[in-house]
Amino acid sequence: MRIAPEVLQTGGSAGVADRDRPRGAEPHHGLRLPPGQHPVEGFPRFGTHLHHPPPAIPEAYAIEVSGAVAEAFALPLAELARLPRRELTADFHCVAGWSALSLRWEGVAFGTFYSEIIEPALDRAAPVTHVVFAGLDGHSSVVTIEDALNDDVLIAEHLDGQPLDGDHGAPVRLVSPSQYGFISTKHLSRIELHTSEPTGAHQSLVDRLLEEHPRSRVREEERHGRLPGWSVRPIYRLLIPPIRFLSARGRRRAVARE
């Protein structure tokens, strides 16, 4: 029996009235987008590592949980499906400056996953401070435990009523609308629990050059680890065309492989 999902309506950082918006924010539908963001049609496949096609999905897919747990383990997708469901409608904000509006996700709240699956397995020697979310495509993100346990963070399996496809993170992905899109790791395959902030071992060369902010919150325009968010907008906008081209090439390679 399919469990009816709990519904959470949020614009991520966009579902707030005009008077509550920071200066420089872009309006849409009587609301304002976060500072430096502009709306796009649809939901493009976009990322610095996406010149490769989506990864092949193992038949026996499971999410590995490791790090600050008494013993590492793997959770099959069938077990994930037994947890309470949540439906979330939110905008998706790319750090490069574009926003896809009103995406409808369905999955399991990460807070639920944490309390029901992870907490019972924790090694109690020290509290968890950070979570690393790693995907089959080699991308990973580092999230503070505070941000990971926000109400709007999901392990998502469906987008707009359909199972996730390869472009958008099949079979499951992280969704954290209050943070820039690179936090929302696709093809989620591993969750690592840490008792201190991890080093840059999980970052690519591009990530290190652009220096991610440790929290990457959209509303605060935390685009860069050292520079004000507004100051790097032109740099990120220059990167949009080549990244879009490479991402599209990765998609074409995936189609050819099929």
C-alpha positions, 0 to 999 in steps of 0.5 A, a space after each residue: 500500500 502506498 502511504 499518502 505523503 505529508 505535503 510541505 509547501 515552500 519556495 525554498 528561499 522564494 516563498 516570501 512576500 516582497 517586503 521581506 526580500 533583500 535588496 537586489 532580489 528579482 520578482 516573480 509572480 508577486 514574490 521575489 527570487 533571492 538576490 542574483 537569481 533569475 528564472 528559467 524555463 524547465 529544469 535543465 541538467 547542469 553541473 561542472 561534472 556533467 559532461 559525463 552521462 548519468 552513471 549506470 545504476 546497480 540493480 541492487 541499489 542501496 545507500 551506504 551509511 558510514 563514519 560516526 556509526 558503530 558499524 557501517 551499513 547499507 540500506 536497500 531502497 525497499 527499506 527507504 520506501 517503508 519510511 513516512 513520505 513527504 511531498 515538497 514544492 520548492 524552487 531550485 536555485 543554482 549557484 550560477 544564478 538561475 532558478 527553476 520554479 515550483 518543482 514538486 518532489 516526493 520522498 523521505 524527509 532527511 530528518 525522518 531518515 536520520 531519526 529512524 535509521 541513523 540515530 539508532 546506529 550512531 557511535 555516541 562518543 561525539 556528536 555529529 556536526 557534518 554530513 557528507 552526501 556522495 553520489 554515484 557520479 563522483 559528486 559530493 556535498 558537505 552539509 552541517 547537521 543543522 542544515 541537513 535536519 531542516 524541515 525542507 531537506 528530502 531524500 527524493 525519489 520522484 519529481 513532478 509525479 514521476 520517478 527520477 530520471 538519469 538527468 535529475 539523479 535517479 534513483 534517489 537524490 538529496 534535495 535541500 531547497 534552502 541551499 544552492 543546488 550543488 548541495 543537492 547531490 544526485 544519485 545518492 549512494 553514500 551518507 557519511 557522518 562526521 564529528 568535525 568538519 571534513 577536509 576538502 578531500 571530497 571536493 573537485 578542483 573546480 570546487 576548490 577554485 570557486 571555494 564553496 561557502 561552508 553553508 551555501 544558504 540561498 537567502 544569505 547569498 552564500 555563493 563563495 567561501 570568502 567573497 561577498 555573494 554579489 561580487 562573484 555573480 558575474 564570474 558565475 554567469 560567465 560559466 553558464 554557457 560552457 557548463 550548459 554545453 558540457 552538460 548537454 554533451 553528457 546528455 547526448 552521450 547518454 542517449 547514444 549509449 542507450 
